[in-house]
């Protein structure tokens, strides 16, 4: 009984992936059929500009994540209070 359940799950998963693959194929065919020639030339400088924009966007996103990391982590840590002492300072120094 357990073996037949495993086979039906595998067959169901394969059927799902075949449907998704078929859908993607149909979408790609429709896009290719509806595309019209642009009669444009993209030189290497344009490709370099696009690459630079993408890399700059990724670098900017990483900087934003780094700057707001503590706030992002605080959202996922319910119940725990953030330490009130600034970074690099030990809260025990104030007691002495």
Steps between C-alpha positions, in 0.01 A plus 500: 500500500788736582677425171196591293471831686863582416443420134190715474681793667790467256268474201300797626818704541618409152160590356518838672849569369395397148207742519728780614752417225220496242369835623847655483548361149168648383583839653842503332349406163239777529767756594724390213211508251387845607847659502574750227849592385633808678751595227730623773864443581621447855871572509741370766483834685128455555554148630765633738261770620227245569748280688619799701142592591427146616818474707442844650147404595620182669773691686248763612258235622778332699594832663136565596473152651822556694384836633161373614605146601428548871150632429431214260613243755298676772182445300554123508606488865179547693523500878873585517585862568782665310805600706480870583880542509654626175728266311851481638399609851439259782202584719698381810750788463231749602443320831859538626 
